Amino acid sequence: MATVHMSTNGIDLSVVQETVKAMQQDPDFARCQFRVHNQWIDGDHSRTTIESFYAGKQENSHQTPFQLDADEPPMLAGRDEAPNPVEHLLNSLATCVTTSMVAHAAVRGIEIEELECDIEGDIDLRGFFGLENDVPKGFQNIRVTFQAKSDADSETLKSLAEFSPTYNTLLSGVDIDLRVQGPAQAGAGEQRPEA
Protein backbone atom coordinates (compact mmCIF):
# COMPACT_ATOMS: atom_id res chain seq x y z
CA MET A 1 0.00 0.00 0.00
CA ALA A 2 1.40 3.41 -0.97
CA THR A 3 2.21 5.95 1.72
CA VAL A 4 -0.19 8.90 1.73
CA HIS A 5 1.71 12.16 2.07
CA MET A 6 -0.29 14.76 3.95
CA SER A 7 1.13 18.24 4.28
CA THR A 8 0.22 21.05 6.66
CA ASN A 9 2.19 24.32 6.71
CA GLY A 10 4.54 22.74 4.16
CA ILE A 11 5.46 19.97 6.63
CA ASP A 12 5.22 16.39 5.30
CA LEU A 13 3.39 14.74 8.19
CA SER A 14 4.20 11.21 7.00
CA VAL A 15 7.92 11.93 7.51
CA VAL A 16 7.24 13.29 11.02
CA GLN A 17 5.11 10.24 11.86
CA GLU A 18 7.80 7.83 10.65
CA THR A 19 10.48 9.61 12.68
CA VAL A 20 8.36 9.67 15.84
CA LYS A 21 7.52 5.98 15.44
CA ALA A 22 11.21 5.10 15.02
CA MET A 23 12.10 7.03 18.20
CA GLN A 24 9.31 5.34 20.16
CA GLN A 25 10.58 1.92 19.08
CA ASP A 26 14.27 2.74 19.66
CA PRO A 27 15.24 5.76 21.83
CA ASP A 28 18.78 5.68 20.35
CA PHE A 29 17.23 6.77 17.04
CA ALA A 30 16.57 10.16 18.70
CA ARG A 31 20.23 10.84 19.56
CA CYS A 32 21.77 13.48 17.31
CA GLN A 33 25.03 15.35 17.05
CA PHE A 34 25.30 18.49 14.94
CA ARG A 35 28.71 19.95 14.21
CA VAL A 36 30.41 22.85 12.50
CA HIS A 37 34.01 23.67 11.53
CA ASN A 38 35.21 27.26 11.78
CA GLN A 39 38.35 28.75 10.28
CA TRP A 40 39.72 32.19 11.04
CA ILE A 41 40.35 34.25 7.90
CA ASP A 42 41.70 37.62 9.07
CA GLY A 43 40.88 40.26 11.65
CA ASP A 44 37.38 39.60 12.97
CA HIS A 45 36.43 37.57 9.89
CA SER A 46 35.95 33.79 10.14
CA ARG A 47 34.11 31.19 8.08
CA THR A 48 32.09 28.21 9.32
CA THR A 49 31.55 25.14 7.14
CA ILE A 50 28.71 22.73 7.91
CA GLU A 51 28.96 19.38 6.14
CA SER A 52 27.85 16.43 8.25
CA PHE A 53 25.79 15.42 11.26
CA TYR A 54 24.86 12.28 13.17
CA ALA A 55 21.14 11.41 13.31
CA GLY A 56 18.92 8.38 12.91
CA LYS A 57 21.76 6.13 14.19
CA GLN A 58 24.02 7.01 11.25
CA GLU A 59 26.37 9.62 9.84
CA ASN A 60 24.69 11.97 7.35
CA SER A 61 26.04 14.52 4.88
CA HIS A 62 24.25 17.62 3.70
CA GLN A 63 23.54 17.61 -0.04
CA THR A 64 25.83 20.64 -0.31
CA PRO A 65 28.19 21.94 2.39
CA PHE A 66 26.97 25.24 3.85
CA GLN A 67 29.26 28.17 4.56
CA LEU A 68 28.47 30.96 6.99
CA ASP A 69 30.79 33.94 7.39
CA ALA A 70 31.02 36.15 10.47
CA ASP A 71 32.65 39.54 10.94
CA GLU A 72 32.21 42.59 13.14
CA PRO A 73 31.20 46.20 12.44
CA PRO A 74 33.94 48.85 12.11
CA MET A 75 33.54 50.07 15.72
CA LEU A 76 34.75 46.60 16.80
CA ALA A 77 37.66 46.67 14.31
CA GLY A 78 35.82 44.56 11.73
CA ARG A 79 35.17 45.16 8.05
CA ASP A 80 31.40 44.52 8.27
CA GLU A 81 31.65 41.79 5.62
CA ALA A 82 29.15 39.47 7.34
CA PRO A 83 26.79 39.34 10.34
CA ASN A 84 28.56 39.26 13.68
CA PRO A 85 28.43 36.13 15.87
CA VAL A 86 25.68 37.37 18.19
CA GLU A 87 23.55 38.24 15.13
CA HIS A 88 24.06 34.63 14.03
CA LEU A 89 22.82 33.55 17.47
CA LEU A 90 19.69 35.70 17.06
CA ASN A 91 19.20 34.19 13.61
CA SER A 92 19.49 30.71 15.09
CA LEU A 93 16.87 31.59 17.68
CA ALA A 94 14.57 33.17 15.07
CA THR A 95 14.70 30.23 12.69
CA CYS A 96 14.39 27.64 15.45
CA VAL A 97 11.35 29.14 17.19
CA THR A 98 9.72 29.65 13.78
CA THR A 99 10.39 26.05 12.70
CA SER A 100 9.20 24.72 16.07
CA MET A 101 5.95 26.69 15.91
CA VAL A 102 5.22 25.69 12.30
CA ALA A 103 6.07 22.01 12.73
CA HIS A 104 4.23 21.51 16.02
CA ALA A 105 1.24 23.38 14.61
CA ALA A 106 1.22 21.07 11.58
CA VAL A 107 1.21 17.95 13.77
CA ARG A 108 -1.78 19.37 15.67
CA GLY A 109 -3.63 20.25 12.46
CA ILE A 110 -3.21 24.00 13.04
CA GLU A 111 -2.72 25.93 9.82
CA ILE A 112 -0.53 29.02 9.76
CA GLU A 113 -1.06 31.37 6.83
CA GLU A 114 1.61 33.97 7.61
CA LEU A 115 4.37 34.13 10.20
CA GLU A 116 7.14 36.62 10.91
CA CYS A 117 9.24 37.41 13.95
CA ASP A 118 11.52 40.20 15.08
CA ILE A 119 14.22 39.60 17.68
CA GLU A 120 16.25 42.14 19.62
CA GLY A 121 19.08 41.38 22.03
CA ASP A 122 20.79 43.77 24.45
CA ILE A 123 24.53 43.54 25.17
CA ASP A 124 26.71 45.85 27.25
CA LEU A 125 30.16 45.72 25.60
CA ARG A 126 31.90 46.61 28.86
CA GLY A 127 31.54 42.94 29.78
CA PHE A 128 33.15 41.73 26.53
CA PHE A 129 36.04 44.18 26.89
CA GLY A 130 36.58 43.25 30.54
CA LEU A 131 35.96 46.82 31.75
CA GLU A 132 33.39 45.86 34.40
CA ASN A 133 33.48 42.49 36.18
CA ASP A 134 29.80 42.63 37.15
CA VAL A 135 28.57 43.24 33.58
CA PRO A 136 27.63 40.02 31.71
CA LYS A 137 29.71 39.21 28.63
CA GLY A 138 26.68 38.07 26.65
CA PHE A 139 23.10 39.08 26.03
CA GLN A 140 21.32 40.50 29.06
CA ASN A 141 17.85 40.47 27.49
CA ILE A 142 16.35 39.02 24.32
CA ARG A 143 12.89 39.91 23.03
CA VAL A 144 11.07 37.78 20.45
CA THR A 145 7.94 39.22 18.84
CA PHE A 146 5.86 37.17 16.41
CA GLN A 147 3.26 38.40 13.94
CA ALA A 148 1.08 35.43 13.02
CA LYS A 149 -2.01 34.84 10.91
CA SER A 150 -3.60 31.61 12.09
CA ASP A 151 -6.83 30.18 13.47
CA ALA A 152 -4.96 29.35 16.69
CA ASP A 153 -4.75 31.91 19.49
CA SER A 154 -1.48 33.60 20.44
CA GLU A 155 -0.98 31.58 23.65
CA THR A 156 -1.26 28.29 21.74
CA LEU A 157 1.25 29.45 19.13
CA LYS A 158 3.61 30.69 21.86
CA SER A 159 3.51 27.30 23.58
CA LEU A 160 4.45 25.62 20.28
CA ALA A 161 7.41 27.98 19.72
CA GLU A 162 8.66 27.03 23.19
CA PHE A 163 9.53 23.54 21.89
CA SER A 164 12.52 25.18 20.14
CA PRO A 165 15.87 23.55 21.08
CA THR A 166 17.70 26.86 20.60
CA TYR A 167 15.19 28.68 22.83
CA ASN A 168 15.55 26.03 25.52
CA THR A 169 19.35 26.00 25.31
CA LEU A 170 19.47 29.77 25.81
CA LEU A 171 16.84 29.67 28.55
CA SER A 172 18.39 26.84 30.57
CA GLY A 173 22.05 27.07 29.66
CA VAL A 174 24.27 24.19 28.59
CA ASP A 175 27.64 22.77 29.65
CA ILE A 176 30.34 23.77 27.15
CA ASP A 177 33.69 21.98 27.07
CA LEU A 178 36.06 24.66 25.70
CA ARG A 179 39.56 23.46 24.76
CA VAL A 180 42.52 24.83 22.80
CA GLN A 181 44.58 22.19 21.00
CA GLY A 182 47.59 22.22 18.73
CA PRO A 183 46.98 21.88 14.97
CA ALA A 184 47.81 18.14 14.99
CA GLN A 185 44.82 17.37 17.22
CA ALA A 186 42.29 19.63 15.50
CA GLY A 187 39.15 17.71 14.59
CA ALA A 188 40.23 14.71 16.68
CA GLY A 189 37.38 15.27 19.12
CA GLU A 190 34.64 14.23 16.65
CA GLN A 191 32.61 11.39 18.08
CA ARG A 192 29.12 10.03 18.12
CA PRO A 193 26.76 10.99 20.93
CA GLU A 194 27.20 8.91 24.05
CA ALA A 195 24.50 6.35 24.72
Secondary structure as GFF3:
##gff-version 3
##sequence-region A 1 195
A	DSSP	beta_strand	7	8	.	.	.	ID=ss1
A	DSSP	beta_strand	11	12	.	.	.	ID=ss2
A	DSSP	alpha_helix	13	25	.	.	.	ID=ss3
A	DSSP	three_ten_helix	27	30	.	.	.	ID=ss4
A	DSSP	beta_strand	33	34	.	.	.	ID=ss5
A	DSSP	beta_strand	37	42	.	.	.	ID=ss6
A	DSSP	beta_strand	45	55	.	.	.	ID=ss7
A	DSSP	beta_strand	58	70	.	.	.	ID=ss8
A	DSSP	three_ten_helix	74	76	.	.	.	ID=ss9
A	DSSP	alpha_helix	85	107	.	.	.	ID=ss10
A	DSSP	beta_strand	112	122	.	.	.	ID=ss11
A	DSSP	alpha_helix	125	128	.	.	.	ID=ss12
A	DSSP	beta_strand	141	150	.	.	.	ID=ss13
A	DSSP	alpha_helix	154	161	.	.	.	ID=ss14
A	DSSP	alpha_helix	165	172	.	.	.	ID=ss15
A	DSSP	three_ten_helix	183	185	.	.	.	ID=ss16
###
